[in-house]
Structures are given as structure tokens and as C-alpha cells.
């Protein structure tokens, strides 16, 4: 016959339905007894909860539908995308008001200083003309090579964030070493140029770093985004003047404001073969802070869209479309779920999934990657390593192969 035994806990003893009383328990045994009782109760509650839940039938994965689907609506072939891209590219140029840029002057490249760094590369401070009467400064790093080594090297343009001495930060001379991108990439064997933003460093206006008031007074019809994108394209011109640089292996990367600059430059200049943006700002749609793209003070990205934004109207192009202009060239987006409003950052993931569809249509899905972390507005060490590996795979495929990575040809397909 089966005997049911009920256990009741008292302060120092266990009493059973069989009526016997144990000796006083040690504190350890009492704790063990309490634990068994709690587990028994929890198991019963769990069984009851499961019994109350509806059955979970097996299903196929549902289609993910979002507002970002307009990127590929009606497009299933590379030919159809090519036609769509023409329209989007013109909208992008209209957004940055590229038609109002000044005539490009001769570079007139000057070298102001040369320093050898850790016997690995030379760092030059250079300047060059960006428009009539206006020059930009940049740090230029060139890896040291054995005498007689004539092979050309890949190059990367590095764009800094809103730090007053941005190129000094990129060179590892001041501030946060995690953002010393010129130094890190030069150590990795890349020629690197880090140009100053037009309202930073040696060009800070009297109103303060990153104040665009005087720029808009000088160029009332242009945009700050158009200005820095145009200047970054001129920095690519500088790289192309160097005999050491392989013109077919030029990349771009940036953090924060520099990350935004990377998205725009890659869309603007097809000489960029691999691009990495880190913690760039959010897009237009699903963004409670969208008017930050058209402030009425300090740094103003797109002054001309402010009236429409205040009336609730967005521009006819958004960031998924701008980012997709880089396809089929390699692109890596790095962001954080806790870098800004969380719901907006979750939308970024949906946006990136849709950009990935464009690369799928073009037959090069491996050329587009994204990494999402939860380290906020930062450059974690794993991000830096990922960026370096991404550039190696796309700009140094031979070396990547020797390191055990899969080689990619110019279109990104496996050899």
C-alpha cells in the first residue's frame, strides 16, 4: 500500500503524518528542508501554470514586415535595383544640396611635420586646399616598409567624432586611446589619413567648436553634411596622390559624427570599397529626436529641412536608402541598443535587415554586416577587432587568406 507522507516545517523539528518527532535539526539541515519545500511548491505552481497556457503549435517563421520595406518594394533583380538606385542617389545629392558646393581647387598639399612612431609608421601633419582661401589639416600615417618593398598598400580615411581636437584624438596624441583609429590601423599595415572636421581643430570658429553659424553665412544654400562629405572626398584625393597607395583598396571608417560621415562618404564616393560606421546617429523616421538633424543653433546638419520637420514632414530619403547606395561595396554598421532611445535603436536593427536584402539581391550578402552591442556610445575592444578583421577581409584578402579567413574577390564572392 502506498503511504502519503506530509511534511510540515517547525522551528527546530520535522513532524510527519506518521507521528514521530525528530531531534533538533542543525541550521544546515533546516535550510535544506526549506529548500526542498520551496522547490516542491514551485514545481506545483509551474505545472499548474503550464496547464493553464494554450498549446504552442509548430509554425513556420512569419514574414517580418516593417516601414523599411519601401527600400526594396517591387524590386527582385539587380537590374531593377540599378534603376531604383539612380533615383535614390539623386535624392541623396538633393538632401545634401551637392549642387551648391564650390569649385574644387588644386590640392596644394603641404607637409608640416614628420614623426616616426614606434618604428612602425611615419605620421605626417599635412594640409591641403578644400575651397578657395580655405585649407584642411590632417594626419597621414604611412607604414614603414623594408627597402625595395614596392607593393602598394590599402588605405583608409578615418573620420572623428565631435571632439575639438579630433585628429589628435585619432592619432592617439590626446584623450581616449580607444578612438585612436589612425594609430591602430597604421599598426595593422594601412596607410591612414585622418582629416579634421571643418569646425574643429585648427578651424574652430570664434563661436566655438562645431558651431556652423559662419559656414551657413558663407554658404546659405549648402549643408554641413554636404560640406564635410565633399571635404572627406578631397581627403581621398590626397590618398590617391601617394605612390604607396593602391587606389583600388581604399576604405573609410568613423565614430559618432565620423560614423555619419562614413555613411555619407561611402554613398557619395564610389572609390570607397569598404566602410565601417560606429555609433552613428539615428535616422529620420521612428525618431523622437528627428529635429536634431535640423537644429536652429550650434551644429546644423540640414538647415533647409527644418520647416518641414517642424510640420511633421520627413525628407524623401532616409538612412536605409543612403546606406544601400554603398551596395555592392562592403559595409559594416556597428551600433548599441542603449545608444539613444531604445525603441529607436531597435528600429535600426529592422532597418539593417532590409539593407541586407539589397546585398542579397545583388548576390553579395557577405559584403554587408552589422554588429549590435550594449556598451552605449563607445568603441569596445571587440568592435575594434571586428573592424580590423572586416577591413582585412575586404582590403587585404591575400593576408586574410593567410590568416585563415575566406578570400573575397572585388565583388565579394567566394573564390
N, C-alpha and C positions, 0 to 999 in steps of 0.2 A: 504494500500500500504506500502511495506517495504521501509524504508528510510535508505540509507547508510550514515554513518557519518564518515568522515575522520578527524583524529586528528593530528595537527601539533604543535610541541612544540616551543615556543619562549622563550626569556629570562625571562619574568615575566608574561606571559599570555598564555591561551589556545585559539586558534582560530578554530572554527568549520566550516563545509561547510554550516551551517545554518546562518552564518554571524554574530553571536553575539560574543562579546569580554567580557571575564570575568574580574573581578577585579584582581589586582596583587595577585599572589599566595605566600603563605609562603614558605620558603625553604623546609619544610617538605612535603607540597603538591606537590611541583615541583619534589622532589625526588621520590615520589610515582608515579607520572605521568611518569617519565623517566623509572621507573621500569616496569610499565605496557607495555610501548612501547617496551622495550628490550625483555620482555617475549613474546610479540606478534611476534616480528621479529624472535626470536629463535625458536618459535613453527613452524613458516612457513618454516624456514630452515630445521628443523628436519623432518617435513613432506615431504619436497622435497627430503632430503637425503634418507629417508626410501623408498620413491617411486622409487629411483634410484637403491636401493640394490636388489639383487636377492632374491627370496623367500628362506626361511630356512626350508627345509623339515625335517620331523621327521626321525631319523635314529637310528639304534642300535649302541651301543658303538663299535668303531673299535678296533681290536686287537692291543695291544701295542707290537711293535717289536723293539728289541734293540740288541746290541752286547753281552749283558749279558745273552741272551737266551741260550748260549752254556752250561750254568750250568745244565740245565735240558733237553737238546736236546736228544730226543729219550727215555726219562725216564717218566714213568707214574705210576709206582708202587714202594712200599717201597723196594721190593726185587731188582729191577733194580737200585735204588739209592744206596743200600748197596754195590753193585758191583762197581758202579761209585766212591763211597766214598773211597774204598780201593786204587784206582788209584790216586785220589786226595790227600789222606793222604800221600802216598809215595812221590808225587811231593812236598808236603809241607815240609816233612823231608829233601828232597834233596835241597830245596830252602834255608833252614836254616843251612844245612850241619850238621845235627844232628849226623852223623856217626863220626864226628871229636871231639865230646865232650869228656872230660876227664872222668876217672872213678870217680864215686860218693864216697866221703869219708864218714866216720861216722859223724853224726851231731855235736857231742861235743858241745851241747847247753850250753851257759853261760848266767847268768842273772847279769847285771852290776848295775842296779838301779831299784827301785820300788817306784812309786809315786801314791798316791790316788788322783783322780781328781773329785772334786765336789761331793764327796760321792756317785758317780755313778759307777765308774770303777777304776781299777788299771792300770797304764801304766808302763810297764817294758821296759827297754832298754836291748835287748838281742843280742848275736852274735852266729854264727854257721859256721861250715866249708862248703865251696861250691866247693872247689877243693884243691888239695894238697898245703899247705902253704898259703891258701887264705881264709879269713873269711868275711862274710857279717854281717852287723848290721841291726837291725830292731826294731821298736817299736811294742810292743804287748799289746793290751788292752783287759782286761777281766772284764765284768760287775760284780759288787758286787751283791751277792745274799743272801737271808736270810739263817741263819744257818739251816742246814739239807736239803736245797733245792738241790736235786741231779740230776734234769733233765738236760740233755745235751743241749748245745746251738748251734745254727748255727754260722758259722764263715765266714769271708770274707777277702781275700787278697786285699790290696789296693796298686796300683802302681802309683807313682807320675810322673809328667812331668819333663821337663828339667830345674829344679830349683836346684841350687848347694846343698842346704840343704833340699833335698826333703822329707826325713822322718820327719824332724822337721816341715816342712810345713804341712804334712799330720796329724801330731799330734796337730796342732793348736798352735805351740810354736813360729812361725815366719810367716811373710808375710801375704798372703791373706787368711782370715778366710773362704772364700767360698770353698777353696781347703783343708780344714781340715777334710778330709774324715774319718780318723781314729776316730777323736773326735765325729763327727756327727753319725757315725754308731755304735760306742760303746754306745752312749747315747740312741740309738734305741734298744739296747739289744743284739748286736752282739759281738762275740769275733773277734777281728780285728788284723791282722798283716800287717805292712807297711814296706816292705824291701827296703833297699837302692839300687838304680841302681849301677851297678858295676863301674861306673866312676863318682860317686857323693859322697857327704858327707865325710865320713872317708876314702874313697878310691879314692879321686880325684888325678889323676896323675900329675906329675910335669908340663906337658904341659897345664893343666887347666881342669876344669870340662867338662865332656862329650867328651873329646878327646880320641879316641880309638886307637891311634898310637901304644902304648905299648901293648895293647891287641892283635893287629894283629901281632906284632912282636913275641909275646909268642905263639899265635895260628894262624899261617898263613893260615890254611885251614878252620878254623871255621868262623862263622859270629857273629856280635854283637847281632843280633836277636836271634841266637841260644844260645848265652851266657846268655842273660837276661831271655829268656824263660826257660832255664834249671834251672837258679837260682830261678826264681819265682816258679817253680815246687818244688824245695827244700823247699821254704817257706811253701808250702802246707804240705810237710813232717813234718815241725815244728808244724803246727796246729794239725796234726794227733797224735802227741805225748802227747797232752793235754787231760786229762781226762774230762775236761769241754766241749770239742768239739764233736759235732755229725758229724761223718765222712761222713754221707750221706747228709749233708746240708752245703756244702761249696760253696761260691761264689767268684767272682772276679770282680774288677772294677778299672778304671783308667782314668786319664785325659791326653790328648795330647800324649806324648810319652808313658805314662801309659795306655792310651786308645789303642794304638797299641799293647802294651804288653798284654792287656786283650784279644784282638782278637787272638793273637798267643797262649797265655797260654790256653785258652778255647779249641782251636783246638788241642793242644798238650797233654793236661792232662784231661782225662775224669772224674776226680774227681770233676771238676768244674761243679756244677749243675745249676748255674745261673750267667750270666756275663753281665756287663754293660760297654760299652766304651763311652767316652765323647770326642768329638772333636779330634778324631784320624786323622792321615794324610790320604791323598788320595791314590788311588790305582795305578796300573801300566798303564793301558790303559786310553785313553782320558785325559791324564795328561801332560800338557806342562812342568811341573817340575819333570818329572819322574826320571831324573838323580840324584835328591836329595836322592834317595834311594841308590845310589852308588857313593857318593861324593869321591873326592880324598884328602879330608882333614877333620879335626875335627871329627864329629860323622859319622861313615861309617856303614850303616846298612848291606848291602850285597856287599862286596868288589868284589866278584867273578863275578857279573853280569854286572859290568861297561863296559867292552869291547863290549858286545852285545848291551847294551843300547845305546852306542855311535854310533853303526852301525844301530840303529833303530829296534833292535830285543828285544822283551819282553820275560820274563820268561814264562815257560809253565803252570804257575798257577797264578791266580790273586786273589784279596781280596774277591770277592764274593764266590769263591771256598773255600778259607781259612775260611771265616766266616761260610759257610754252614757246615763245619766239626763239628760245635758245635751241630747241629741238632741231635736228638730232644730235647736236653737240652735247657734251657731257655736263651734267648739272647735279649738284648735291645741295640740299637745303637742310640746315640744322636749326632746330627751334626748341623751345621749352614750353611745356604746358602751363607753367607758372610764371611765364614772362608776359604779364599783362592779363586782361580779363580771361578767365579760364574757358568760358564758353566760346569766346572769340578764337582762342588758341586751339580749341577742339575743332572749330571750323577749318582751321589751317590744315589739319590732317585730311579732312574731306577734300579740300582744295588740292592738296598734293596728290591724292589718289587719282583725281581727274587729270592732272598734268601727266601723271604716269601713263594714262590711257593714250595720250598723244604719242609718247615714245613707243608704246605698243603698236599703234597704227603704223608708225614709221619703221617698225621692225628692229628697233634698238632699245628694248626695255631696260637692258643693263646699263644704259647711259644715264638713267635718271635714278637718283637715290634720295632718301630723306631719313633723318635721324631725329627722334624726339626724346628729350630728356626732361628731368625735373630739377635742374640746377639753376633756374632763373636766368637772368640776363648775364651770362658768363661764358667762359671758354674752358670747360673742363678738360682735363688731360686726355680723356678718351676721345673728345671731339678733335683735339689737335692731331692725335694719332690717326683718326679716321680721315681727316682732311689730307694729311700727308700721303696715306695709302691710296686715297682716291686720285690725287694728282699723279702719283707714281703709275697707277694703272692706266691712266689716260694720256699722260705726257711723257712717261718713261717706260713704255711697255716692255722693252728689252730687259731693263733692270728688274721690272716687276716679275717677269717670267723667271729670271734667275733667282728671285726671292720666293718662288713658288706660287705666284699669282697667275691667273689665266691671261694670256696675251690678248689684246684687242687691236683691231686694225683701225683705220681712220674713221670708219663708220661705226665702230664699236662692236662689230660682230666677232664672235669667237673665230680664231684662226683654225 
